[in-house]
């Protein structure tokens, strides 16, 4: 199966997305959230943010978090993942995070995230890489991957990529820490092709980086690799191979 670009959900969805770029909506969210008095609070492994109508609308339009049902029509609550929380706090510098009635600075929140999940720096680096390119990033648990990404809001377009995050501990390693077994990769490709998604493998490269500070993320890079199934129809006898002059 070959993907033929974005699969819009309606006749005018592409036009709507083009008229309202995600980057512009996120810029509005930055301003609104920076001026807000609300602070995100930890709840389990995620964070809870109380919002007013304008902020509720912008979070929904940028597809950050998950809106929870409340009985208050004026104030709503959003559940944010650790990656979403730190991205809004550290990269966009617009979200306050409070623990034990104290607003946290970058390094304190970073250490808190790492204490909850030692692999948080790896997954956050991949998340940041995708969000910085204005992809909408959501958890990919239902598809057996780390993330699924959308060209614009999920209400307008289907997700295009199923993302698997991998990393290499040492320079020169041919294989990452995941997908060492061919059958694992094969299963991921078959599952994602079944729901019209391409597999995007993100390799986080940060040899000897301790991740003790969020600033050390700058010493890492992310390599992208799109993985698809080989189709016999792409290499038929009557098709001349590239570079074959005979």
N, C-alpha and C positions, 0 to 999 in steps of 0.2 A: 504494500500500500504506500502510495506517495502522497505527501501533504501538498496541497495546492494553495498555500497561503492562508490568511485568516478566514475563519468560518463565522461570519456575522450572523447574529440571531434574528435579524429582521431586515426588511427592505431598506430602511433609512438609517440603520445603525452605524454604518461606516461614515455616513455624512455627519451624524451627530458626534461621533468620536473625533473626526477631523476638525469640527468647529469648536470643540472643547478639549484641547490637548491635556493629557494627564499632568504634564509639567506645570501648566497654568493653574490647574485646580489644586495641586500640591502647594504651590506658592501661596494661594489663598489660605490653605490650611495652616501653613507656617505662621502667617500673620495672626490668624484667629486664635490658634493654640498658644502662641507667645503672649497674647494679651489676656488669656484666660487665667483665672485664679485656681482652676482645678489642677490637682496633682494625681498621677497614677499611683495606686496602692497595690502592694502584692496580695495575690489571692491564689494560694496553691503554687503552681508553677507559672502562672500567668499574672497579669496586672489588670486592675479595674480602674476605669476612668469615668467620672461623672461629667455629663455634658449638657449644654444648653442647646436650643434648637439650631442655631447657626453652625455650631461645632458638630452637632449630630449630623447635619446635612453634609458637611464637608468630609467628615470621616467616612460616611457612606459612599460619597461620590469618589473618594480616593481608594476605597476598599481597604481601609486600615481597620483591623479588629473585627469583632462580631457584636452587633447590638443585642443587648439582653432585654427581655420583656420586663417592664416596670409599670406600676400603677400610677406613676406621676407623669402627666402629659407634658409638663414643662421641662423636667430634667430626665435625661436618659443615661444609661450606663453602657459602656463598651468594654469588652474583654479583649485585651491586647496580648499577643504572644511575646515572649522575651525578645525575639528579634525585632518585632515591630516597635516595642517599647524603647529598645536601645537605639534603633534607627531614628525615631522621632526625637529622642533625647540628645544623642551624640552627633549624628550626621546632619539632621535638620535643625538641631538646637532650639526646639520649640516646646518640648514637653518636660514638665517638672515631675520628678518621681520622689515620693515620700515614703520613708520607712521609719516607724517609731516616732512619728511627728517631726522628722528631720528631712529636709530636702537634700537629696544626694548629688554630689558632683560626679563628673564622669568616672573617675577612677574608683570611687566607692561603689557606684552602680555596677561597674565592670567586674569588680571583685565579687560582688553579690551574685551576679549572673554566673561567674565561673564556679562559685561555690555550690551552685545548684546543678550545674552541668559542666563537666570539665571540657566537653567538646563544643561548648557554646561559641568560643572564638572562631572555630572552623565554620560552623553553620551560619554565624552572623556575617562572616566575611563573604560567603556566597550570597546571602540574602542582600547585603549591601551592594554587591556587584550588580545584581539584577535590578534592584530598586533604583540605583543611580542611573540606569538606562531607561527609567520610566516604565519598566514592566510592572504589572500588578502581580504580587507574589502571595500565594496562599499555600497552606500546608497541603501536602500531597498524600496524606495517610490513606485515603480511600483508593488511591491508585498504586499503593505500595512503593511510593517514592518519597523524597524529602519535600519537594515543592512542586506546584504546578504554576505556570506563569501565563498571564493574559496580556494581550496587546493593549487593552483598555479595560474598562469596567466589565466584570463578569456578566452583568445584565445585558451587555451589548455584543459580546463576542465569546466564543468558546476558547478554552485554554489551548495553546499551541504546543507547549513543551512540558514534558514531565522531567523534573530535574533530580538528578542523583549527585550528591556531594561526596567527593573523595579527597583524600589528602595523602601526601608523601612525607614521611618523617625525615628521610635522609636524601641528600643529593645523589643522583645516579640510580635511584630506585626505579625499576621498570614498572612496578605495580604499586598501586595505592593500597590503602588499608582496607578498602572495600572492593567488591567485585573481583576478587582473586580467582574465583571459580567461574569458568565459562558459563555453566548452567545458570548461575545467578543473573548474569547479564542477558542471557538468552530469554529467561523468564520475564525480565523487566521489559525487554523489547516487544515480546509477543503481547504482554498485557497492555502496554501503552498503544501499540498499533491497533489493538482491538477497540480502543476508544478514541482513535484518530489523533493521537499525540505522538510527537517525535521525542525520543529520549535525548536529553541534553546532559552530558556529564561535565561537571565543574570540578576541576582539580585545583585545590588550594595549595599553592606552593609557598612554603615559608620555612625553609631549612634553618634549624637552630633558633627559631623565634620562640621565646618563652611565653609570649602573650601576657606578661605581667602587667602591661599597661595598654590601654586602648590605642595609644599612638603607634604601637608596634605593628598594628595592622598595615601601616604604610610600607612595611618591609615585605609584605606578602603580595603575591600576584594570583590571578585566577585564570587558568587556561580552560577554554571552552572546546568541547568536542561533541558534535552531533552524531548520534549512532542510529543507523537504520539497518533494516534487514536487507540482505542481498537478494535482488530479484533477477531470475534468469532472463526475463524479458528485456532487461537493460543491457544484455550482452548476447545478442543473437548472431548467428552465423552470417546473416546478410548485412550486419552492421560492422563497418570498418572500425577497428580499435584505434584509439587516439595514438598517434605516433607510429602507426603501422603504414609504411609506404609501399608494401608489397601487394 
